Amino acid sequence: MQTIHMSDIYGQYLTMKAEIDAAIQEVIKSTRFIKSGKVLDFEAKLADYLNTNVVSCGNGTDALQLAFMALELKPGDEVITTPFSFVSTVEVLVLMGLKPVFVDVCPDTFNLDVKQIEKVITSKTKAILPVHLFGQCANMETILNVAKKHDLFVVEDACQALGTDFLFADGTKKKAGTIGHIGCNSFFPSKNLGAFGDGGAVYSDDTNLAEKIRSIANHGMKVKYEYERVGINSRLDSIQAAILEVKLKYIDKHIKARRTAARYYDEHLQNLPGITTPARSEFSTHTFHQYTIQVEERDALKTYLEAKGIPSMVYYPKALHLQEAYKNLGYQEGDFPVAERLAKTVLSLPMHTELDEGQMEYIVEAIRSFTQTS
Ligand SMILES: *Cc1c(COP(=O)(O)O)cnc(C)c1O
């Protein structure tokens, strides 16, 4: 039995090794390391894939910060978001003096429960920040409608959903991150399009806004040594861009491989007692950044799998409103019952492009035998 990985970055690299190695060598030879060469090539190719403007940056957390800096919100302004996400989503808001206002999530898709958004809108609400968790879009059509009605910005945290399509009621579709005013992405190694280090990108259909974001990411510079606003230094480095440019060519193939694995899990797990397989939204495709089941005996199953050499992860074991760092937001246990329950029951299974049938059979057999003994 080969080792089963949660995310097989090295195995995937081997399938593209010659191209990636050559691309890295090209960067070294060119000495175009900063905001040039491969960085611009990759930005252009990603812009093409997504059909929007792309500004690359240092990581997904910076992407969120750049988005909110560009919107020029004032300290105390409120941003509606989810308590069931990675910490960056709320961290950036608090760092900037903005106030995260949480709304609970849907128990089946883990995404913002859009029915609850209007209830928390106040005169200080300025934006909605949906997260397309695990590779599936939040209900963007409703979010856009609510935002329009109340004159709010929509910033998408699309860090886990590169390549996902949102399907509008009229039959049109748009890629995750290109639906609201600004989209944010991460190229963290395990993400759908992962670098061999850090990387991120901000998207906007609004070309002026995209150029403003580009300036903010470059110290607020207008022309050389003229600064029109306060900015930060956030760059995608060119070696990462070279790697990403190669991997982007295979993104649809990689998404397909994740979907094949997800289908196998679905087929073999959906009838097991006590296991809930991930739901599919009617308005979004799924790119399976994670394949996340719900199970009452979550911790016991995790331990059981570990003993059989099968890794699994809990994304996320504690909702954001209950984190020590964010307790002064004033929330308490019981405020978001769905998110709190999910934190106790979710388990993400190995999910990557190199899973083979033998490995998957071994994983589902182990889960089956757990459900028969527990
Ligand atoms: C990964 C991730 C981020 C942050 O990305 P980094 O590149 O690690 O800074 C933000 N939000 C979500 C939902 C993520 O999954």
The ligand as an SDF file (V2000), in Angstrom:
LIG
                    3D

 15 15  0  0  0  0  0  0  0  0999 V2000
   -6.3480   29.8000    2.0430 C   0  0  0  0  0  0  0  0  0  0  0  0
   -7.4250   30.7480    2.4010 C   0  0  0  0  0  0  0  0  0  0  0  0
   -7.1660   32.0970    2.6600 C   0  0  0  0  0  0  0  0  0  0  0  0
   -5.7940   32.6910    2.7890 C   0  0  0  0  0  0  0  0  0  0  0  0
   -4.8770   32.3800    1.8580 O   0  0  0  0  0  0  0  0  0  0  0  0
   -3.2900   32.4990    2.1650 P   0  0  0  0  0  0  0  0  0  0  0  0
   -2.7020   32.4360    0.8100 O   0  0  0  0  0  0  0  0  0  0  0  0
   -2.9360   31.3520    3.0440 O   0  0  0  0  0  0  0  0  0  0  0  0
   -3.0740   33.8170    2.8310 O   0  0  0  0  0  0  0  0  0  0  0  0
   -8.2500   32.9310    2.8860 C   0  0  0  0  0  0  0  0  0  0  0  0
   -9.5010   32.4760    2.8890 N   0  0  0  0  0  0  0  0  0  0  0  0
   -9.7850   31.1800    2.6810 C   0  0  0  0  0  0  0  0  0  0  0  0
  -11.2080   30.7350    2.6920 C   0  0  0  0  0  0  0  0  0  0  0  0
   -8.7540   30.2740    2.4470 C   0  0  0  0  0  0  0  0  0  0  0  0
   -9.0510   28.9860    2.2650 O   0  0  0  0  0  0  0  0  0  0  0  0
  1  2  1  0
  2  3  1  0
  2 14  2  0
  3  4  1  0
  3 10  2  0
  4  5  1  0
  5  6  1  0
  6  7  2  0
  6  8  1  0
  6  9  1  0
 10 11  1  0
 11 12  2  0
 12 13  1  0
 12 14  1  0
 14 15  1  0
M  END
$$$$
